[in-house]
Amino acid sequence: MNNTITDSNFNFPGQKSVYKGKVRAVYNINDEALVMVATDRLSAFDVVMPKGIPYKGQILNQIATKFMAQTEDIVPNWLTATPDPNVAVGHLCEPFKVEMVIRGYMSGHAAREYKAGKRQLCGVAMPRRHERKR
């Protein structure tokens, strides 16, 4: 049984355009709203893999929705509704683009400096190493 959504092909009333990215399809409705469909496509190193991961789009969309709801009192966001686990609807707006990669380890120069006891890397203060319980 194949439970993956790897494409969307909607035609909404008032639809002006559709943009299909690596993972999401974004539909412009009357230059006022966006309907964003998170698919189960998997991309790595700017390549979309041939098979999707079941329910990946739902998880991706629900994580984003949760954090937008939890931070809307701090900063306004575009989201107005999530009518489906894979779908987010919101205002058409100019994005403030931010991308982050967070990893739980250091390598190379940073790891060597940290191991040597330095806690200032490229001008950024690093946390002290936690003592392990024995």
N, C-alpha and C positions, 0 to 999 in steps of 0.2 A: 504494500500500500504506500503510495507516494503522498506525503503530507506537506509538500513544499510549494510555496508560491514564488515562482521565479520571474513572473512578469505580470503586469496589469495592463488592461486595455479598455479603460472606461471612456465614455463620452458623456460628460456632464452637461446639463443645460447651462448656457453661458460660458462654456469652456473656451478660453482663448488660445491656450497652448498646453503642451505637456513636455516636461523635461525628465528624461530617464537617466538617473545617475547609476553609480555602481551598485547601490543597494536600494535606493528609494526612487519612486516615480512621483513627480510633483506636478499637479494639475493647477493651472491658473484659471480662476473663475471670475470673469468680468473685471479683471485687474483690481479686485477687491479682496479676494480670499484665495487661500491655497488649500488643496486637499493633498496630503502627503501619504503615500502608501508605502509602508516598509515591507520589503519582500524578504524572502529567505535566502537571497543570493549571498554568496560568500566572495569577498574580494581580498586579495593579498598582494601587496606590492603593485597596486594599480592594475591587477588582472582579475577579472571575474571568473571564478571557477565554474566548471560545467555543471556541477551538482550543488543544490542548496542544502541548507541545514533545516530540518523541520522545526517550525515555530520560532526560528531566529528573529524574524521580523516582528513578531508579537512581543518578544522579550525586549528587543531594541526599542520599540515604540513605547512600551509600558515603562521602561526605565527612564526614558526621556520625559515622558508625561509626568511621572512621579516627581522628578526633580524640578520641572517647570512649575508644578503646582506648589511644591514646598518653598520655592524661592520667589514666587510672584509678588509677595509683599516687599521684597528687597529691590527687585528690578522687574519692570513690566516685560512680558513676553508676548509672542504672537498667537499662542494657543487659545482656542475658544471651545473646542470639543474633541472628544475621542469616541466617535460612534461605533468603532470596531477595534479590536485589539491591534490590528495592523494599520489603522488609519488615524491620522491627526489632521484636524481642520483648524485653520487660523487666519489671521489677518495677513494680507500681502504687505510686506514691509521691507525696508532695506536691512539686510543682515549685517551683524557685527561678527565677522568670521574669526573663530578661535579653534585651533586644533591642538590636542594634547596627546602625548603618548606617555603613559605612566607604567613604569616597570618596578618590580620589587628588588632590583639588584643594581649594583654598579660594576662597571668593567673598565679596563684600560687605565688611563692616567688617574681618573677619579678614584677608582678602587685602590690604587697604590697609595695615593695621597691620604685617603681615609684610613687605610691600614697603618700608615706611618703615624697616625694620631692627629693629622691636620683636620680641622673642622671648618675651614674656610676654603671653598672651591669656587674659583672664578668669581670671587667677591660675594658668594652666597654662603651663609652660615648653615652648616649641616648639623643634624641632631647628634647627640652623644650616643655611643653604642650602648644598647640595653644589656645589662648583666644577665647572663643565663642562670636560671635556678638549677641547682644540682640536687 
